[in-house]
Amino acid sequence: MSDLEKLFEIFEAEQDQLLVDHRGEFALVADGAVQGTYVEQQEAMEKGIEIYGLGNFLVQEILPPGQRVVEYHSRVIFRANAS
C-alpha cells in the first residue's frame, strides 16, 4: 500500500466526524492523522508544504463519498523555453 493510500485511509476513518463540522472544507492529512481543516484548498496545500514538504501529505475535500471530486497534484515541474 502506498503512502498516499494510507493517508486516504486515515481520512476515510475520520470522515464521518469531519462531515459534521467541516463539510466542504479541506482536510490536511499527514503523520498518521488529520492535522487540520481549512476553508480554502490553497491554504491547506500551502500549510502542508510549509510543515511537511512536497509529497508528504494529503489534502482532501470533506464531502460525502458520492460527491467527491478526485484531483491529483504532482511535485513534477515542466519547463519549456519559448523559441
C-alpha positions as CSV (number, residue, x, y, z in Angstrom):
1,M,0.0,0.0,0.0
2,S,1.4,3.4,-1.0
3,D,1.8,6.3,1.5
4,L,-1.0,8.2,-0.3
5,E,-3.3,5.2,0.1
6,K,-2.5,5.1,3.8
7,L,-3.2,8.8,4.2
8,F,-6.5,8.4,2.4
9,E,-7.5,5.6,4.7
10,I,-6.8,7.9,7.7
11,F,-9.1,10.5,6.1
12,E,-11.8,7.9,5.5
13,A,-11.7,6.7,9.1
14,E,-12.3,10.3,10.3
15,Q,-14.7,11.4,7.5
16,D,-18.0,10.9,9.4
17,Q,-16.9,13.2,12.2
18,L,-15.3,15.7,9.8
19,L,-18.6,16.0,7.8
20,V,-20.4,17.1,11.0
21,D,-18.4,20.3,11.4
22,H,-16.3,20.8,8.3
23,R,-18.4,19.8,5.3
24,G,-17.0,21.5,2.2
25,E,-13.7,22.4,3.8
26,F,-10.3,20.7,3.1
27,A,-8.6,18.3,5.5
28,L,-4.8,18.2,5.7
29,V,-3.7,14.6,6.5
30,A,-0.1,13.8,7.5
31,D,2.0,11.9,10.0
32,G,-0.9,9.4,10.6
33,A,-3.6,11.9,11.4
34,V,-5.8,14.7,10.2
35,Q,-3.7,17.7,11.1
36,G,-6.3,20.4,10.5
37,T,-9.1,21.7,8.3
38,Y,-9.1,24.7,6.1
39,V,-11.8,26.6,4.2
40,E,-9.6,27.1,1.2
41,Q,-7.8,24.3,-0.6
42,Q,-4.8,26.6,-1.4
43,E,-4.4,27.4,2.3
44,A,-4.3,23.6,3.2
45,M,-1.8,23.0,0.4
46,E,0.5,25.8,1.5
47,K,0.4,24.7,5.1
48,G,1.2,21.1,4.1
49,I,4.2,22.2,2.0
50,E,5.4,24.5,4.8
51,I,5.2,21.9,7.5
52,Y,5.6,18.5,5.8
53,G,7.3,19.3,2.4
54,L,6.1,18.3,-1.0
55,G,4.8,14.8,-1.4
56,N,4.4,14.1,2.3
57,F,0.8,14.9,2.9
58,L,-2.7,14.7,1.5
59,V,-5.3,17.4,1.1
60,Q,-8.8,16.1,0.7
61,E,-12.1,17.9,0.4
62,I,-14.6,16.9,3.0
63,L,-17.6,15.7,1.2
64,P,-19.7,12.5,1.3
65,P,-18.2,9.7,-0.7
66,G,-20.6,10.0,-3.7
67,Q,-19.9,13.7,-4.0
68,R,-16.1,13.6,-4.0
69,V,-14.0,15.0,-6.8
70,V,-10.6,13.5,-7.2
71,E,-7.7,15.7,-8.1
72,Y,-4.1,14.8,-8.3
73,H,-1.3,17.2,-7.8
74,S,2.3,16.3,-8.5
75,R,5.6,17.8,-7.5
76,V,6.8,17.5,-11.1
77,I,7.5,20.8,-12.8
78,F,7.8,21.1,-16.5
79,R,9.6,24.0,-18.1
80,A,9.7,24.9,-21.7
81,N,11.7,27.5,-23.4
82,A,9.8,29.7,-25.8
83,S,11.6,29.7,-29.1
